[in-house]
Amino acid sequence: MTAIKDSVHDYVPVTGVAAELLDTPAVQRLRHIKQLSTVRLVYPSANHTRFEHSLGVYHLADRACDHLGITGERAERVRAAALLHDVGHGPYGHQTEDVIRRRTGRHHDEVGDLLGEGRLAAVLEDHGLDPAAVAALVDGRGELGQLISGELDVDRTDYLLRDAHHTGVPYGTVDPGRFLRALGLRDGDLVLSAGNVQTAESLLVARALMDATVYRHHVSRIAGAMLERACERLLDDPAGPDIERFRRLTDGELLERLVGTDATAEFGRRIRDRDLYKRAVWAEREDIPPELRGLDFETTAGAEREVADAAGVDPRSVVLDSPSDPALKESSVRVVVGGEVRRLDEHSPLVEALQAAARTRWRLGVYAPADHTDEVSRAARRVLGLDDA
């Protein structure tokens, strides 16, 4: 048995299939993917990686199996899925996820191709595990898949703890011991046992506060939007990588490619040097037309060109950032109340308050170089109809 010292969970014992999976190139690559990608431009100590997060998820999944009485091959599948749940991420994690999805049609949780061949498949099969069954758990399918990807998953529990620890922001602190002890299975659903409404609410509050202060910080949003535009240009460049090579790059390899390619060099340099665009528009949800919320990529690109033309600036000097309406996935957590399984949002008045707060914090952003923010602001307000909303 190997015991690995972890900054959040102390010593993590690693045994069985997980011990061998740790040394595969696909898992070792996660050492070079930062967990919080562009958030580290805001919080300097947020340099933790998806490797250590994956180790933490494995640890919590192992403890959950013990508590739920899951043993043998079923437990080994869960442990393997927990350790491998992030191998499908591209460079910069979630910041390149939409780029990869648009070009492959695959989400990062769809890892059947990665687990179905090569070293990962060999290790899983050597331990009597079906790679397809492990991939299904990573994708959240089946009763036990909910432990890896669901409203009560161990992924969320670890990243809230870990991100709070490394950013120095205390809001993501949850009690993993109580959470794991409260887990139960009821009619194929993962639920929290009676008396644990507050446990569910604590997860919801932690996520809502981390969204506001960490995950959706405006500097990270600007850098992420610039990174997405640069990645699209890199993939469109004849000398750029194909999408399969792109999705296997590390953070450092991607940044090197961006800086070294003419079409992306400026954005690559700006991201590397934290010389980011500034906010030309930062509009509240109620101050914009509803059709401007959650724009798809093609519509966004067209609007950017139109604003740039109206402002008389280079099209690359305008970045439009319109997120979808906020959603709290954790609000559908199932809790046993009065002997019945209920969704948290059907029982807790706190859910509605947090959803309202998230809508209040929603912003549409238009970003531009510092010396063009005034003209871009005026043009964006005209083109997008913000003054008439």
C-alpha positions as CSV (number, residue, x, y, z in Angstrom):
1,M,0.0,0.0,0.0
2,T,1.1,3.5,-0.8
3,A,0.1,6.5,1.4
4,I,0.4,9.9,-0.3
5,K,0.5,13.1,1.7
6,D,-2.3,15.5,0.7
7,S,-2.8,19.1,1.7
8,V,-6.5,18.7,2.3
9,H,-7.1,15.0,3.4
10,D,-3.7,14.3,5.1
11,Y,-2.5,10.8,4.2
12,V,-4.4,9.1,1.4
13,P,-3.9,5.3,1.2
14,V,-3.8,4.1,-2.4
15,T,-4.2,0.4,-3.1
16,G,-5.4,-2.0,-5.9
17,V,-6.1,-0.7,-9.3
18,A,-5.7,3.0,-8.3
19,A,-2.1,2.4,-7.3
20,E,-1.3,1.2,-10.9
21,L,-3.5,3.9,-12.6
22,L,-1.5,6.6,-10.8
23,D,1.5,5.9,-12.9
24,T,-0.2,6.0,-16.3
25,P,0.6,9.0,-18.6
26,A,-3.0,10.0,-18.7
27,V,-3.2,10.5,-15.0
28,Q,0.3,12.0,-14.7
29,R,-0.7,14.5,-17.3
30,L,-3.1,15.9,-14.7
31,R,-0.1,17.2,-12.7
32,H,0.2,19.8,-15.5
33,I,-3.5,20.9,-15.6
34,K,-4.3,23.5,-13.0
35,Q,-7.5,22.9,-11.1
36,L,-8.6,26.6,-11.3
37,S,-7.1,27.6,-14.7
38,T,-7.5,31.3,-15.0
39,V,-8.6,31.8,-11.4
40,R,-5.0,31.7,-10.5
41,L,-4.6,35.1,-12.1
42,V,-6.8,36.4,-9.3
43,Y,-5.6,34.2,-6.3
44,P,-1.9,33.6,-6.6
45,S,-1.8,30.6,-4.4
46,A,-4.4,28.7,-6.4
47,N,-1.8,26.6,-8.2
48,H,-3.2,23.2,-7.3
49,T,-3.7,20.6,-10.0
50,R,-6.2,18.2,-11.3
51,F,-3.9,15.4,-10.2
52,E,-4.2,16.2,-6.5
53,H,-7.9,16.8,-6.9
54,S,-8.3,13.4,-8.6
55,L,-6.4,11.8,-5.7
56,G,-8.8,13.6,-3.2
57,V,-11.9,12.4,-5.1
58,Y,-10.5,8.9,-5.1
59,H,-10.0,9.2,-1.3
60,L,-13.6,10.4,-0.7
61,A,-15.0,7.7,-3.0
62,D,-13.1,5.1,-1.1
63,R,-14.6,6.3,2.2
64,A,-18.1,6.5,0.6
65,C,-17.8,2.9,-0.5
66,D,-16.9,1.8,3.0
67,H,-19.8,3.7,4.5
68,L,-22.3,2.4,1.9
69,G,-21.1,-1.2,2.2
70,I,-19.9,-1.3,-1.4
71,T,-17.2,-3.9,-1.7
72,G,-15.3,-6.1,-4.2
73,E,-15.3,-5.4,-7.9
74,R,-18.1,-2.8,-7.6
75,A,-15.9,-0.8,-5.2
76,E,-12.9,-1.1,-7.4
77,R,-14.9,0.3,-10.3
78,V,-15.9,3.3,-8.2
79,R,-12.4,3.9,-7.0
80,A,-11.0,3.7,-10.6
81,A,-13.7,6.0,-11.9
82,A,-13.0,8.5,-9.1
83,L,-9.3,8.6,-9.9
84,L,-9.9,8.9,-13.7
85,H,-12.9,11.3,-13.6
86,D,-10.8,14.2,-14.9
87,V,-8.6,12.5,-17.6
88,G,-11.0,13.8,-20.3
89,H,-10.2,17.4,-19.5
90,G,-8.4,19.5,-22.1
91,P,-5.7,22.1,-21.2
92,Y,-7.0,24.7,-18.8
93,G,-9.8,22.4,-17.8
94,H,-13.3,23.9,-18.1
95,Q,-11.9,27.0,-19.9
96,T,-11.4,24.9,-23.1
97,E,-14.3,22.6,-22.6
98,D,-16.7,24.4,-24.9
99,V,-14.1,24.6,-27.7
100,I,-13.5,20.9,-27.5
101,R,-17.3,20.1,-27.3
102,R,-18.0,22.2,-30.4
103,R,-15.4,20.4,-32.5
104,T,-15.9,16.8,-31.2
105,G,-19.4,16.7,-29.8
106,R,-18.0,15.2,-26.6
107,H,-18.1,16.4,-23.0
108,H,-15.1,15.9,-20.7
109,D,-17.0,13.3,-18.8
110,E,-17.4,11.1,-21.9
111,V,-14.1,9.2,-21.6
112,G,-15.0,5.9,-23.3
113,D,-12.4,6.5,-26.0
114,L,-9.6,7.3,-23.5
115,L,-10.4,4.3,-21.3
116,G,-11.1,1.9,-24.1
117,E,-7.5,1.5,-25.4
118,G,-3.9,1.9,-24.5
119,R,-2.4,1.8,-21.1
120,L,-5.5,2.8,-19.2
121,A,-7.5,0.0,-20.7
122,A,-4.7,-2.5,-20.0
123,V,-4.5,-1.6,-16.4
124,L,-8.3,-1.8,-15.9
125,E,-8.5,-5.1,-17.7
126,D,-5.5,-6.5,-15.7
127,H,-7.6,-5.9,-12.6
128,G,-10.7,-7.5,-14.0
129,L,-12.5,-4.2,-14.7
130,D,-14.5,-3.4,-17.8
131,P,-13.3,0.0,-19.2
132,A,-16.7,0.7,-20.5
133,A,-18.3,0.2,-17.1
134,V,-15.7,2.5,-15.5
135,A,-16.4,5.1,-18.2
136,A,-20.1,4.9,-17.5
137,L,-19.5,5.7,-13.8
138,V,-17.3,8.7,-14.8
139,D,-20.3,9.9,-16.9
140,G,-22.6,9.6,-13.9
141,R,-24.6,6.7,-15.2
142,G,-26.1,4.1,-12.9
143,E,-26.7,4.0,-9.2
144,L,-23.1,4.3,-8.3
145,G,-22.3,6.8,-11.0
146,Q,-24.1,9.4,-8.9
147,L,-21.1,9.2,-6.5
148,I,-18.8,10.4,-9.2
149,S,-21.0,12.8,-11.1
150,G,-24.3,13.9,-9.6
151,E,-25.8,16.3,-7.1
152,L,-24.1,14.5,-4.2
153,D,-20.9,13.6,-5.8
154,V,-17.5,13.4,-4.1
155,D,-16.0,15.5,-7.0
156,R,-17.9,18.5,-5.7
157,T,-17.0,17.9,-2.1
158,D,-13.3,17.7,-2.8
159,Y,-13.1,20.7,-5.1
160,L,-15.0,23.0,-2.8
161,L,-12.6,22.0,0.1
162,R,-9.5,22.1,-2.1
163,D,-10.3,25.4,-3.9
164,A,-11.2,27.1,-0.6
165,H,-7.9,25.9,0.9
166,H,-5.7,27.0,-1.9
167,T,-7.4,30.3,-2.6
168,G,-7.5,31.2,1.1
169,V,-11.3,31.9,0.7
170,P,-13.1,30.2,3.6
171,Y,-16.6,30.0,2.0
172,G,-16.1,26.6,0.3
173,T,-15.4,24.8,3.6
174,V,-17.7,21.8,4.1
175,D,-17.6,18.9,6.5
176,P,-16.7,15.8,4.4
177,G,-17.0,13.5,7.4
178,R,-20.6,14.4,8.1
179,F,-21.5,14.5,4.4
180,L,-20.1,10.9,3.8
181,R,-21.8,9.6,6.9
182,A,-25.1,11.0,5.8
183,L,-25.0,9.3,2.4
184,G,-27.5,6.5,1.6
185,L,-29.1,4.7,-1.3
186,R,-32.9,4.8,-1.7
187,D,-34.6,3.2,-4.7
188,G,-31.6,3.7,-6.9
189,D,-31.0,7.3,-5.8
190,L,-28.2,8.7,-3.8
191,V,-29.7,10.6,-0.8
192,L,-28.9,12.2,2.4
193,S,-30.4,10.5,5.4
194,A,-33.0,12.1,7.7
195,G,-31.8,15.1,9.8
196,N,-29.4,16.3,7.1
197,V,-31.2,19.2,5.4
198,Q,-28.6,21.5,6.9
199,T,-25.8,19.3,5.4
200,A,-27.4,19.7,2.0
201,E,-27.8,23.4,2.5
202,S,-24.2,23.8,3.5
203,L,-23.1,22.3,0.2
204,L,-25.4,24.7,-1.6
205,V,-24.2,27.8,0.3
206,A,-20.6,26.8,-0.2
207,R,-21.0,26.5,-3.9
208,A,-23.0,29.7,-4.2
209,L,-20.4,31.7,-2.3
210,M,-17.5,30.2,-4.2
211,D,-19.2,31.0,-7.4
212,A,-19.5,34.6,-6.4
213,T,-16.0,35.1,-5.0
214,V,-13.8,32.6,-7.0
215,Y,-15.3,30.7,-9.9
216,R,-17.0,33.7,-11.6
217,H,-14.6,36.5,-10.6
218,H,-14.5,39.0,-13.4
219,V,-10.8,38.8,-14.0
220,S,-11.0,35.0,-14.5
221,R,-14.0,35.5,-16.8
222,I,-12.1,38.0,-19.0
223,A,-9.0,35.7,-19.2
224,G,-11.2,32.7,-19.9
225,A,-13.1,34.4,-22.7
226,M,-9.8,35.6,-24.2
227,L,-8.4,32.1,-23.9
228,E,-11.5,30.6,-25.7
229,R,-11.1,33.0,-28.6
230,A,-7.4,32.3,-28.9
231,C,-8.0,28.5,-28.9
232,E,-10.5,28.8,-31.7
233,R,-8.0,30.7,-33.8
234,L,-5.2,28.2,-33.0
235,L,-7.4,25.3,-34.2
236,D,-8.3,27.2,-37.3
237,D,-4.7,27.9,-38.1
238,P,-3.2,25.6,-40.7
239,A,-0.1,25.1,-38.6
240,G,-2.2,24.5,-35.4
241,P,-2.8,21.1,-33.7
242,D,-5.8,19.0,-34.7
243,I,-8.5,18.7,-32.1
244,E,-7.4,15.3,-30.8
245,R,-3.8,16.6,-30.2
246,F,-5.3,19.8,-28.7
247,R,-7.4,18.1,-26.1
248,R,-4.3,16.2,-24.8
249,L,-2.1,19.2,-24.4
250,T,-1.1,20.5,-20.9
251,D,-1.6,24.0,-19.8
252,G,2.0,24.9,-20.5
253,E,2.0,23.3,-23.9
254,L,-1.1,25.2,-24.9
255,L,0.2,28.6,-23.7
256,E,3.5,27.9,-25.6
257,R,1.5,27.2,-28.8
258,L,-0.6,30.3,-28.3
259,V,2.4,32.6,-27.8
260,G,4.3,31.0,-30.7
261,T,1.5,31.2,-33.3
262,D,1.1,34.5,-35.2
263,A,-2.7,34.3,-35.1
264,T,-2.8,33.9,-31.4
265,A,0.4,35.5,-30.2
266,E,-1.2,38.7,-28.7
267,F,-3.8,36.9,-26.7
268,G,-1.2,34.3,-25.6
269,R,1.1,37.0,-24.4
270,R,-1.6,38.9,-22.7
271,I,-2.7,35.7,-20.8
272,R,0.8,34.8,-19.9
273,D,1.6,38.4,-18.7
274,R,-1.8,39.0,-17.1
275,D,-2.2,42.0,-19.4
276,L,-5.9,41.4,-19.9
277,Y,-8.6,43.3,-21.6
278,K,-10.8,45.6,-19.5
279,R,-14.5,45.8,-18.9
280,A,-16.1,48.1,-21.5
281,V,-19.6,46.9,-20.5
282,W,-20.6,45.1,-17.2
283,A,-24.4,44.9,-17.3
284,E,-26.8,43.5,-14.8
285,R,-29.2,40.8,-15.8
286,E,-32.3,43.0,-15.6
287,D,-30.6,45.7,-17.7
288,I,-30.3,43.7,-20.9
289,P,-32.8,42.1,-23.3
290,P,-33.5,38.5,-22.4
291,E,-32.3,37.3,-25.8
292,L,-28.8,38.4,-24.9
293,R,-28.5,35.8,-22.1
294,G,-26.5,32.7,-22.8
295,L,-25.6,33.4,-26.4
296,D,-24.2,30.6,-28.4
297,F,-20.7,30.8,-29.9
298,E,-21.7,31.8,-33.5
299,T,-24.1,34.5,-32.3
300,T,-21.5,35.8,-29.9
301,A,-18.8,36.0,-32.7
302,G,-21.3,37.8,-35.0
303,A,-22.1,40.4,-32.3
304,E,-18.4,40.9,-31.6
305,R,-17.8,41.7,-35.3
306,E,-20.7,44.1,-35.4
307,V,-19.6,45.9,-32.2
308,A,-16.0,46.2,-33.5
309,D,-17.2,47.6,-36.8
310,A,-19.4,50.2,-35.1
311,A,-16.5,51.1,-32.8
312,G,-14.0,51.3,-35.6
313,V,-11.6,48.8,-34.0
314,D,-10.0,45.5,-35.0
315,P,-12.5,42.7,-34.6
316,R,-10.1,41.0,-32.2
317,S,-10.4,44.0,-29.9
318,V,-13.9,43.0,-28.8
319,V,-14.8,40.0,-26.6
320,L,-18.5,39.5,-25.6
321,D,-19.1,37.3,-22.6
322,S,-22.8,36.3,-22.0
323,P,-23.1,33.4,-19.6
324,S,-26.3,31.3,-19.4
325,D,-28.7,32.0,-16.6
326,P,-27.3,30.8,-13.2
327,A,-28.4,27.4,-12.1
328,L,-27.7,25.7,-8.7
329,K,-27.4,22.0,-9.6
330,E,-27.2,21.2,-5.9
331,S,-30.7,22.5,-5.3
332,S,-32.0,19.1,-6.6
333,V,-30.2,17.1,-3.9
334,R,-32.5,14.5,-2.4
335,V,-32.9,14.4,1.4
336,V,-35.0,12.1,3.6
337,V,-37.6,14.3,5.4
338,G,-40.3,12.8,7.5
339,G,-39.6,9.3,6.0
340,E,-40.0,10.6,2.4
341,V,-37.3,11.5,-0.1
342,R,-37.6,15.1,-1.1
343,R,-35.7,17.5,-3.3
344,L,-33.9,20.2,-1.4
345,D,-35.6,22.9,-3.4
346,E,-39.0,21.6,-2.4
347,H,-38.2,21.8,1.3
348,S,-35.6,24.5,1.9
349,P,-36.5,28.2,1.6
350,L,-32.8,28.9,1.4
351,V,-32.7,27.5,-2.1
352,E,-34.9,30.2,-3.5
353,A,-32.9,33.0,-1.8
354,L,-29.6,31.7,-3.2
355,Q,-31.1,31.4,-6.7
356,A,-32.3,35.0,-6.4
357,A,-28.8,36.1,-5.2
358,A,-27.2,34.3,-8.2
359,R,-29.5,36.1,-10.6
360,T,-28.6,39.4,-9.0
361,R,-24.9,38.7,-9.4
362,W,-25.2,37.8,-13.1
363,R,-23.4,40.1,-15.5
364,L,-23.0,40.5,-19.3
365,G,-19.5,41.5,-20.1
366,V,-17.9,43.2,-23.1
367,Y,-14.1,43.4,-22.9
368,A,-11.6,45.4,-24.9
369,P,-8.0,46.7,-24.7
370,A,-7.7,49.5,-22.1
371,D,-7.2,52.2,-24.8
372,H,-10.4,51.2,-26.6
373,T,-12.9,50.7,-23.8
374,D,-14.7,54.0,-24.3
375,E,-15.5,53.6,-28.0
376,V,-16.3,49.8,-27.5
377,S,-18.6,50.7,-24.6
378,R,-20.6,53.2,-26.7
379,A,-20.8,50.9,-29.7
380,A,-21.8,47.8,-27.7
381,R,-24.6,49.7,-26.0
382,R,-26.0,50.8,-29.4
383,V,-25.5,47.5,-31.1
384,L,-26.8,45.3,-28.3
385,G,-29.6,47.6,-27.4
386,L,-28.6,48.0,-23.8
387,D,-29.7,51.6,-23.5
388,D,-33.2,50.6,-24.6
389,A,-33.6,47.5,-22.3
